[in-house]
Amino acid sequence: MATKAGMNGKVNRVADALAAIADGAVETRISAPNFKTVELNIRGTAPYVQLAFGEKARNVMREKQAAGSTAKKGKKREAKDFDAAFEEALHRSRDGWCGIPAGAIRNAMVQACTIVDFHMTKAKKAIFIEADGFDGAEGTPLVMIKGEPRHVEHCVRNATGVADIRVRAMYDEGWTATVRVRFDADMFTVSDVANLMMRAGLQVGIGEGRPSSKNSCGMGWGTFEVVNH
């Protein structure tokens, strides 16, 4: 096969390689991506507690950073609007419905891989959650949740040790969601994905107070089961 030269007179090795593959002279060892999608229905076996980083909190942080060293000079502390804090704790889509961050479910599935000795680094490249929509404030991919959120308040300690009242949104047990999982079928089967989702719901959880919380053993929240598998 003749070697092709580019416009600059240099040998075009990429063109040569592609031509060789087309002619059957070189065996291709990298297969094309083989992704499939499975739809799983999940149901909460415990309350799901949500605390989104609200727009007001982001604006306050931005103002402080923009003000620099003058941020606290002569400024009075504003009264806390607990009802507004509840609304900001929700992940609400651009269309108005509430949802679970798709990344939270994906993260739970990836973490569950460590339980069965499967490499998390491989799982990150093989498991994805398809979004039903996006958060209206920050664009986070969301999976629609079915259930009625209610206003709850919990006493907590901030990182500085100062006591605070944290406003959260809680979906009582029995909440449901339909999750579309896109996965690499050369690495997982449909049964693998369903079993991994079951482990994610039972042993990892999602949201505030989940069993796999980095700061504690959780509050018994955020667990779920797969109701079709």
N, C-alpha and C positions, 0 to 999 in steps of 0.2 A: 504494500500500500504506500502510495506517495505521501511524503510529509508536506503538510500545508504551511504556508508562510503568511503571516499577517500583513497588514498594510505598512507596518514599520519594518518589514523584512525579517522579523523574528519568527521562530517556529511556534506555531499555535498548538501547544501540546493538549489543551482542553479539547479542541476540535478533533485532533487525532484520536484522543481517547474515546470521544463520543462516536466517531466513525467506526472505530474498532469494535465497540460494543454492538453497534447496529449491524456490523458484518458478522457478528458471532465469533470474532477472533479473541475477545476477552470475556471471561465469565463474570457476571455481576454478582457480587456477594452481599450487597445491601438490598434487602427487599423493600418494596413500597410500604408505607404506613398502612396498617390494617386496623382501623378503629371502628368500633361498634358502639351503639347507645342502648342502654337498658333503662327502663322506667321503674322506679321503686317507690312504693307508698310507705311513708313512715308515720308513726303515731307516738306521741309523747307518753312515756311511762312516768314522767315527773314533770313539774312545771319547767317551762323554758323562760329564762330571765334575760332580758335584753337591756343593754346600756350603750346606745350609740353615742359617739362624740358629737354633741349638738352644735348647731351653727352658731348659737350665741357664745358658747365656750370658745369656739374657734375665733370668733370676732374679738372677744376679750383678750385672748392670747396674742392675736395679731396687733391689737392696739398697744399692748404692753411692749411688744418687741419693737414696734414702730416708734414708741415714745422714748425708748432707751432708758437712761438713768433718771429721767423725769417722770417715769410711769406712776410712781406712788405718791409724788409730792402733792399734798393738799387734796387728795382724792378720797371721797367718802365711799365706804362699802355699800353697794346696792343691796336692797332687800331681795331675798331669793323668791322667785316665782315658782312654786312647786308644781303647779299645773303645767306651766310652760316647760319645766324640766322633764315632766313625764312625756309630753309630746316629742321633745327632742331626743328622748331615750329610744324612740321607735325608729326602725329603718323603714321609711315610707318611700314607695316607688314614685316615679314621675307620673304614674297614672293614679296614684292615691292609695293603692293597696299596701299592706304591710308584708314584710318578708324577712327571711333569714339570710344573712350573708352567705353566698354560695361558697366563699372561701372557708367559712367555719365548718361546713360539712366536709369539704375536701380535706381540710386540715385534720379533722377527726379520722377520716379514712386512712390518710397517710400515716398518722400516729399509730393507728391500729395495726399497721404492717409490722411494727416492732414486736408486737405480741406474738406474731407467727413467724418471726425471724426472716422477714422479707425486707430488703434494703429500702429505706425511706427515699434515698436519692433516686432510685429507679422508679418508685411509686409516684414521685412528684412529676415524672415525665410520662406517666402512663394513665393517670386518673384525673379526670376533669369534670366539673359540674356545670351543666348548661343552665344559664340564667333565664328566668322568666321576665326579668326586667332589671332596671337599675335605680339605685337610690337617687331621689330627686335632688338631694343636697350635695352629695359627694361622689356619685356615680358608681358606688359599690354594686357589683352584680348581686342580684337577689333571687331567692327561691320563694315563691308565694306561700305564706302560711295561712292555714285555716284555723281560726280560733279568735277569741275576743281578749285583747290585752287589757289588763287592769293596773291601776296606779298602786305601787307599793313603795314603802319607804323603809330603809334599813340603816341602822347605826353602824358605822364603820370607822376605821382609823386610816387616815391618809398616810402616804409614805413618810411624812414628817412626824407622825405619831399623833397628830391633832384629830380629835373626834369630829365626825361629820355625819350628816344625814344624807344618804345617797338615794335619790329617786330613780326607780327602775320601772320597766314595763314587764309584767309577768303574764305569761299564757299558762293557764292551769293545765294539768295533765289531761291528755286526750286531744291536744292540738295535733293537727295533721299537715302533711306536705307531700307533694308528689315531686320526686327528685329524679332528674334525668342525668344519668352518669355516662359520660363518654370515656371509653377505655381502650387501651391497646390490646386487641384480641390475640396478639402473639405472646402476650405476657399473662393475661388473665382470661378466664372463662366467665360466662354470665353467673355461674354458681359462685365463683371466687368473689366476684363483685358484690353479690347479694350477701355472702357470708362476711365479707369485710365490712359492709354497711351495718350488719347486725352487731359485729364486734365494736364498731365505732359508737353505736348507740348504747350498748350495754356497758362498755369498759372505758370509753373516752368522753363522750358527751359533747354538747355544744353550749355556748352562751356563758353567762355568769354562774359561778358556783358549780361548774361541771366537775366530775370526778378527777379529770386530768389537769385541774387547775395548777398553774405553776407556783402559786403562792400558798396553797393549802391542799387538803384532801377533798376540797369541794364542800358544797352545802346539800348535796343530794339532788341537785337540779340538772336539767339538760340531757337526761337520758331518754332514749326512744327505742322503739322496736320496728322491725320491717314486717308489714302486714301482707305483703304479696311476694313470694319467693318460690 
